[in-house]
Amino acid sequence: MTDTVKYVLDETHIPKHWYNIMADLPAPPPPVLHPGTKQPVGPDDLAPLFPMALIAQEVSTEREIEIPEPVREIYKQWRPSPLFRARRLEKALQTPAKIYYKYEGVSPAGSHKPNTAVAQAFYNKEAGIKKITTETGAGQWGSSLAFAGALFGIEIKVWMVRVSYNQKPYRRALMETYGATCIPSPSSETQSGKAVLAQNKDHPGSLGIAISEAVEVAATHDDTKYALGSVLNHVLTHQTVVGQEALLQLEMAGDYPDVLVGCTGGGSNFAGLAFPFIGAQLRGGKKVRVVAVEPAACPSLTRGKYAYDFGDTGHLTPLVKMHTLGSTFTPPGFHAGGLRYHGMAPLVSHCKELGLLEAVAYHQKECFAAGVQFARTEGILPAPEANHAVKGAIDEALRCKKEGKSQVILFNLCGHGHFDMQAYMDYFAGKLVDQNYDEAELAMALAGLPAAA
Amino acid sequence: MTDTVKYVLDETHIPKHWYNIMADLPAPPPPVLHPGTKQPVGPDDLAPLFPMALIAQEVSTEREIEIPEPVREIYKQWRPSPLFRARRLEKALQTPAKIYYKYEGVSPAGSHKPNTAVAQAFYNKEAGIKKITTETGAGQWGSSLAFAGALFGIEIKVWMVRVSYNQKPYRRALMETYGATCIPSPSSETQSGKAVLAQNKDHPGSLGIAISEAVEVAATHDDTKYALGSVLNHVLTHQTVVGQEALLQLEMAGDYPDVLVGCTGGGSNFAGLAFPFIGAQLRGGKKVRVVAVEPAACPSLTRGKYAYDFGDTGHLTPLVKMHTLGSTFTPPGFHAGGLRYHGMAPLVSHCKELGLLEAVAYHQKECFAAGVQFARTEGILPAPEANHAVKGAIDEALRCKKEGKSQVILFNLCGHGHFDMQAYMDYFAGKLVDQNYDEAELAMALAGLPAAA
């Protein structure tokens, strides 16, 4: 009953480089296009939004990108994060599989998001930027950037999807405690917001709209840049500290994963764990099955189209080729707010096309059931997003049991659920339903995708 | 801006013994008395409530009590907890003092409470106990025992103060997710609860009433024992893993505290940090100033009487000599629910009488201001209880600044505030008031104290 197996690294093992999978891919991903000219964007096109150091990372093909010492200094607060063997869960499942999980809930914001928030705040600070705008759904990203902004003395302004702003005041309170400003989106502070409000003054908002607002403000103010919490190459790259540490920790355990499982919204948490393992495989290392778990109500990888699309609803961003449900698609309001995005990171999408990963979609009730089983055996209460990975790992372990195989499964427990108790209450009260998107709306959103270049 | 200084121990440094300060005290604390006979209680009097192993610890005078291997196994999940130097806070305060803090928010329940919950669940399991009853205020203790119960397969039933049950549903949801049952107190399930409800069917409840209910059920059911989250000797002893680790970590840092600061409700968090240092001093080690910080609205150490009193409102518990505001005293409803107890642990009270510690009381607004400053510099958002220790440490650091002294300050950051965001929202909205207890009520409660033996 009581086995705890934890693999701990000291701070000298915090990675010194982020891993950039671009260096190892057999083919480069399709270029990012300017929405007007349909030509590949250059650094100057992105300069209004990001400091040049991050733009350089966005297009870099170097395998290793040095982590600046001040970023590693802050990482020390919670990194290296622990890797656990889920012995009690294994016993409950009576599986011959070994289940490992990397736990990112130990960060001050309670999730993996500070890994990139700190890096982005650092490069903006270096570039003399005073303010950063961003968007947030459930609030994990917004609170992480607020944390990083507080440490570097940068003003953070967060557009939070209005329905979440009203329903989930506690992540907002966390942002404000860190000193950030949080406003409900759509807002009357931007042209994008006003346009939406003109059509529907009670619009509940969406991540796509909130991105438009944050991007618009950054693009029109010289002292202000924009930060995104997922999707972009440099964000995924920053998260690779997770997978790099896991590689070392599994080496301590004398194991190597047969199966990797991560949940996918925009793709950064998933890529952070998976890319260092996929990269090792691409360089001739052991093959590993990589499983992306997404919500059945927002299934970009399993039901989306691989096409050029906008990252936002207001169509202010460049066009990126990705698995997308269409930028006009509004996912239903299920509880894993961090997974409610119409698209998927271009690099993750590209890996899917290259056959380097597979995807599976689950409904939320089965994910909460998995999360509760995990809490009662392993003792850690996962965030609703992380429950998708827990469910995926449990299903792999049960497959191993059926097949009599003692495989090694590794998943990323990307955050704790202490801010998400309402979702658990709804689950226990039988109020959770497995929402489905509107098939007609999805068909229309997919049909509306811009033609590929 | 970016200095993080963290002292990490590997799991071989999880203490192998709990430290029992009874062995080093110059005089033993006054005995616990039977409320009927006024004679010292024996093990048999306590046997209906606790397994014999815990009763033995309650009266032990051995310096070291071995931590069973299965308990250390579970401790591994989050122990040793990190010790940080608060460099960024020091800079913000421009103090010559060094501020260290031990962070207990890394446990699965987010506070120090699992240190004793796991131990108590273990000994009950060993004794063949199937069910444990307990009470909880804000819910930190209840959720920690629920966590421990899940790991050991023991049924946990928690009486939660009704006003908290209604106002703070999220800690309740955490208990239920771990599989525990949580019912509002006063309840109609007990004689104690019924008696209160008969006088006032809308009674908001109190910790003292909830204790009566939980004790009553344990005392009247053979398969059921009772667990308390603070106050008792064995609970304080279990928490000494905190201070023992801190001693080692400060040795790594090459420092020794001049001043120790902890917040006090029932006293276990405070004692957990302080007793190993006080013990070292009693055995001839360096003298350290020990400061207990309590809420001004429930000031047992600074305004209470050192007298024999009941631990509960229903007067079902034995009589213990402690600093108490009187068992009929109802503290106002401030946000640090974990500090809303009329008494103080007998061992902490005894140390106060021996001159081994001093006490100070703060109002909640100044504590929240300190917590916000801490969050914005150190990045971790403290629980409202922990904000009292933060405020105490900041004031000591400012004193050092005024006096030009470079002293070493150590405090215990006993939990994160992720479940307490409503309190921060109220603080920012200007809704928090510095509540005072009713002077007449306090006078009456103190006058009602039973005569000492």
Interface residues (C-beta under 8 A of the other chain):
Chain A: M1 T2 D3 T4 V5 K6 V8 D10 E11 P70 V71 E73 I74 Y75 K76 Q77 F84 R88 V106 P108 G110 F147 A150 L151 F152 G153 P169 Y170 R171 A173 L174 E176 T177 Y178 G179 V372 A375 R376 T377 G379 I380 L381 H416 H418 F419 M421 Q422 Y424 M425 F428
Chain B: M1 T2 D3 T4 V5 K6 V8 D10 E11 P70 V71 E73 I74 Y75 K76 Q77 F84 R88 V106 P108 G110 F147 A150 L151 F152 G153 P169 Y170 R171 A173 L174 E176 T177 Y178 G179 V372 A375 R376 T377 G379 I380 L381 H416 H418 F419 M421 Q422 Y424 M425 F428
